[in-house]
C-alpha cells in the first residue's frame, strides 16, 4: 500500500472526496474496527430489523441520486450534496401525498414494503438519535413547514410532521417582504451561518415550503498538525495543475484496495462518524468510477476496510454547491409529484397541488482540525396549473370596428346567428 498519494491520483482527489455524501450517516450505523474512543463514547443508534434494512435502501437512494447529479456535472467543478437532507424534506412532503403519488415517493425513496407509520417512525429515530451519538460532534437536524397564511392545511398533516419530524410550523404573510427573511434566517441559524439563504423569492403561486437542514461539525480522531501543512501541486483533469495547501500526518485510518480503487476511512472524534474517500486507479476518471458504483460495491468496500497506520497527504478545501433536484428526482421516478396529476389530498383536500421545485444548498470545509458540513433542502408546493378552456364567444354578441388611437367607432353590429348570410 502506498503511504503517499501520487500526483496522478491527486489529480482526482477533490472530485473523489465528495463522492460519498452519505458517509456521515452511514458510518454512524455500521460496525467499525477502530480503537476505543478517546473520550465519552456517547450513544449507539438502535435500529429495528426493518430499519437496519432501510439503511441499505437509503444508501441505494443516495448513490442513485448522486450518480444522476454527477453525470450532469462538469469535470472541472466540485460537487457536494446531502441526499439525507433531501430524503427528510421529501419524507415530510410524502405525508401529504395519496394514492399513486404516495406510491411514487415510496419507490424513489426505497420504502416499498413499509407502511406510512413505519416510514415516519424510521425518520423519527434518525432525527432524534443521530445527533446524540457523539458528545464531541455537533450534528443538528431541523425541519420546518412555512405556508401562506390564507392557505388551508389539513391539521392531521401538520400534526404528523410536527410529531415525527419535529417540524416547526408557521403561517406567514407571503406577500410581506419580511417573510423570506424569516425563512432564510431560520435556515442560516440552523446551519451555523454556512447556508445563509435557501429562498431567493416567494412567488405568487408558492403556497408552502417544507425545509430540512443538517449541520455537522467534528474533529478528526487524530488531527493534522498545521505546521506540517504546505503548498503542493494539485493536478487537474486534463493535465493542468494548481497550487493548494496539503495536510500531512502519520495517522490511524481504515483502508482497502478493490481492483485499484483505494478506499480511505478517516474517523472523527470517538469513531462514531467518519469521512470515506474513494480514489480510482490511474487512467480511470472519478466520474467513471462513480457511474459504476452501486449498493453492492459500496457494501463490499465497507466490509473490506481494515485498520492501518501510515502517512497520509490530504488537501484542505472549502466550497459550496447549489443545485436543483427536480430533474434528478423526476429521472428517478418521482415525476408524478411534479405534474398536474399529483395527489396531495392529505395536505389539502379541496385544492389540487403539486411540487413546483426542490432545491438544495450545501457547504463543506476540511482543515487540520476536522470538518464542517451543512445542507438545506427546500420543497416548494403550489397549485396545480389546470388547463382552462379557451374563452368561447358562443352566445349572441355586440361588436364594433374602431380606430384604436382616437377611439372613433367606424361600424357597429350584433350577431344573433352566425350562420345567416342576410340579403
N, C-alpha and C positions, 0 to 999 in steps of 0.2 A: 504494500500500500504506500502511495506517495504521501509524504508529510507536508508537501507544499504544492499548491495548485500551479500547474504550468501556465504559461502565457496564453496558449490557445484555449485552455479551459477557462481561464479568467475572462476571456472574450465573451462568454455567455453567462457569466455568473449573475450579473444583475437581473437578467431575464429569468434565470432558473430559480433564483432565490425567492421569487414571488409566485412560483408555480403552485406551491402547496398553501393555499389561502386558509384552509380549514384546520391546519395543524394545531393551532391553539386549542380548538375544540376537541380535536381527535386525541391529542396527546394526554388530555385530561381523562380520557375514557379508556385507555389501554394500559396494560401492564408494562412496566419497564424494568430494566436490569441495572439501573443506576445505583450508585452508592447511597447509603442512608442520607436523609436530608440534613442540611446544616443547622436548621432551626426547627421551630414548631412545625409539625407536619401538616396541620390543618385537616380538612375533611376529605373523605373519599366519595366520589359520585356513585351513588347506589342506583342501579337500574333494574327494573323488572325485566323478565326474559324478553318480552316483545320490544322493550325499549332498547335493550342491548342490540337486538337485530336491527332496530331502526337507526342506530348509529351507523351501521354499514350502509343502510339505504340513504342516509343523509350524505355520507361521503360520496356515494354514487351521484347524487344530485349536484354536489359541489364540483366534481370532476366534469360532469356533462356541461354545467353552466360555464365553468372556466374554459373548457375546450372551445365552446361556441364563441366566447368573447375573444379568446386568444387567436382563433382563426381569422377574425376580422381586424386584429390589432397589427400595427406595423412593427417590423423587426427593430426599428430604431427607437421605439418608445417603451417605457416600463408599463407594467400592468399590475394593479393591486385591487382586489375586491374582497368582500366578505359574503360568501354565499349563505352563511349562517344568519347574518343580518337580514338578507333578502328573505330567507325562509321564515324568520319570525314575523316580518311585515306581511308576507303572503299568508302565513298561518292565521294572523288576526283577521285579514280580509276574508279568508275562506269561511269564517263563521257567519258571514252574511250571504254566502253562496248556497244555492239549492240546485237539486236536480243534476243535469249533465254538467253544469258549471262547477259544482262541488266535486263531481267525479273527475273533472279535468285537473283541479287542484290536487286531488289525491294521487293521480297518476304522475304528474310532474314532480311533486314533492316526495314521491315514493311512499305514500301512505296507503297503498292499495287495499291492504287487508285489515286496516284499523278503523274502528268506529270514530265518530266525531269526539266522543268522550275520551277515548284513548289518545287521540291526537292532541287534544288540549291538555291532558294530564302529562303527556310526554314533554310538551313545550314548557309547562309549568315547572316540571322537575329541573329542566336545564336553566330556566330563568332564575329559579330560586336557589339552586345549589351550586352551579358553576362558579358564581362569584365568591363562594365560601371555601373553595378548595385549598387556597394557599394564602395565609395571612401576609405574606411578603409580596403578593401580587395584587394589583388593583385590576379587577375585572368588573366593570359596571355594564349591566344590560338594562335598557329602559325602553318602554313603549308608550305611545301616546296616540290619541284619536282627537282630531280637530275637525269640527263640522260647522257649516253655515248655520247661524242661529235660527233661521226660519225653516231649515230643513228638518223634516220629521224622521227620527231614527227610532227603530223598534227598541224598547228598553231591554229586551232579552239579549239582543246583540251586544249592547254596551255592557250589560252585566257579565256576560260570558268573557269578553275580552278584558274587563276590569279584574275579574276573579282569577282567570288562568294566566293572563299575560301581564298582570299588574299594571295595566294601561291607565295612564292619566287621561281623563275625558274632559273636553272643554268645548262649549259652543261659543263661537266668535262671530262678530260682525265682519264678514269677509270684505265688505265694501269699505271698511275703515282701514286706512293705510297702516295703522299700528298692528293689525292682525299678523301680517307677515313677519314683523319684527318679533312679536311674541313667540311665534313658532320657531323662527330661526334662533332666537336667544335660548329657547329650551334645548334645541339641538346642540348649540355651542356649549352650554353648561354641562350637558351630559357626555360630551366628548373631550373634555379638558381644553376647550377652545380650539381644538385641531380641525373641527368641521364647523366653521363659523356660520355657514348658511346651507340650507338644503333647498329652499324655495327662492326663485328669482321673482316670480309674480304669482298672484292669485287671479285666475281668470273668472269671468262671469259664470262659466259653466262648472267651476270647481265647487263641489258640494262637501267633500270630506277628504282629509289627508290622514292616512294611517302610517305612523313613522316608528321605526326601530333605530336605536343607537347601540353600539358596542364600543366600549373604551377599555383598552388593555395597556397596562404598564407593569413591567417586571425587570428584574436584574438577572444577568447571567448567573448560573451557579458558580462559574469561575469567570471573573471579569478579566477583560483585556487591560493591560497597562497602557495608559495613554502615552507614556514616554517611549513606548515601542512602536507607536503609530507613525508611519512615514509615507510620503507620496510614492506611488509606483505607477507604471503604465497599465492601463486597462484597455484591452484590445477589443474593439467593437466588431460587430458583424461587418464583413467586407474588408477587414484588414486595417482600418483606421484605428487610432489609439487616442486615449485621453489620459491625463494625469489625475489621479484621485488618491485620497488617503486610505491606506490599508492598515487594519489592525492585525497584530500577530501575538500569539501566545501558545505555550505548551500546556494544553488543557485536556481534561477528560471529556469525551463525547462518544456517541454511538455511531457506528459506521457499517455499511455493507456495500458490496460491489455486485451489481446484477448486469452481466453481459456488457460491462464497460460503463454502465450508469452508476456513478458514485453517489451514495446517499449519506449525508451527514445529519445527525441529530444533535443539536446543541440545547441542553436543558437549561431552564430558568430556575432560579431560587431552589426550591425544595423538590425539584424534578416532578412537579405536578404538570407543568406546561413545558413546551419545547418548540424550537423552530427546526423544521426539516428543510434541508437544502438538497436539491437533486441536480446533479451535474452530468450532462450527457457526454459520451465519448467524443474525442476529436473527430471532426468530419460530420457529426450529426448536430443539427440545429436544435435549440431548445424547443422551437415550435414543432419540429418533427417528433421529438420525444413526448411532448405534451399530447400530440394528436393520437398517440398510441397508448396513452395512459388510461387505464380503467380500474375498477374496484379490485379486480383480481390481482393485477400487477401491484397496485398500491398496498394491498394486504401482504403480498409477497415481500415487498420492500420492508414493511414494518416488522414482519416476523423475522427477517434476516438480520436486523440490526444487532450488533454486539458491541460491548464496551471496549473502548481503546483509549490510549493517551498518546498524543502526538502534537507536533507543531501545526498550527492552523493559521492560514493567512486569509483574511476576510475584509472586503471593502466596507467602509462606512457609507451609508446612503440615507437619504431622506427625500420623499416625494409624495405628491398627492395624485389621485386618479379619480376622474368623474366619468360616469357612463350611464347611458340609458339601458334599461334591461328589457324593454318591451319587445324588441325584435328577437332577442335570445329566448325569452320565455315563450314567445309565440312559436319559435322553431322547436322548442322542447315539448310543445303540445298544449299550451295554455291560451291559444288563440281565441277560444270562445269567450273568455273573460274580458277580452278587449273588444268584443264585437257587439252589434246590436242584438244578438241572440243571447247575451249574458243574462243570467238569472240571479239577481241579488235580492230576492224577495224576503230573505231573512234579515236583511238590513233595513229595507223599506218596502212595505207590501203594496204600495199604491203607485210608485213611480218607477219606470224602467231605468235601470242603472247599468253602468259599465265601468271598467277600469280605463282611465284615459291615459295614464302614464305610470311607469315605475322607474325611478332613477336612484342611483347610489353615488355617494361620495366617500372616498376612503383616504387614509393617511397612514404612513409608516415612517419611522425613524429608527435607525440602528446605529449604536455607537459602542464605546468601550464598556459602558456600564450595563447596557441592556437594550430593551426595545419598548417603544411606544407605538401603539397602533389604534386606529379609530375608524369607525364606519357609520354611516347613516343611510337608511333606505326609506324612501317615501313612495307610498302607493296613493295615487290620486283617483278619486271616484267622482264621476259626473253623470249627467243624464244621458240616456241612450238617444242618439240623434235619429229619431224615427222619420223616415222619408214621408213628407207630406204630399198629398195630391196636388198637382199644379192647379192654380186658380182657373176655373172654368166659367166663361161667360155664357151660361146655358139658360138664361131667362131673358124675356124681353128687356131691351135696354135703350137708353137715350145716348146719342153721340153727337159730337161736333168735330169740325175741322177748323183749326185756328192757327193764327200766327203766334208762335211761341214767344217771340220777343215782345210784341206790342200787346198780345192777348186778344186781338180782334178776331171775332168768330166769322169765318167765311161761309160755312154751311152748318146746318143743324138737322138732325134726323132722329127717327125712332124705329127700332126693329122689333116687330112682334112675331114675325115668321120669316126666318132667313131663306126659306125655300121659295117664297113668292118672288116672281120677277116683275110684277107690275105691268103697266101698259107699254 
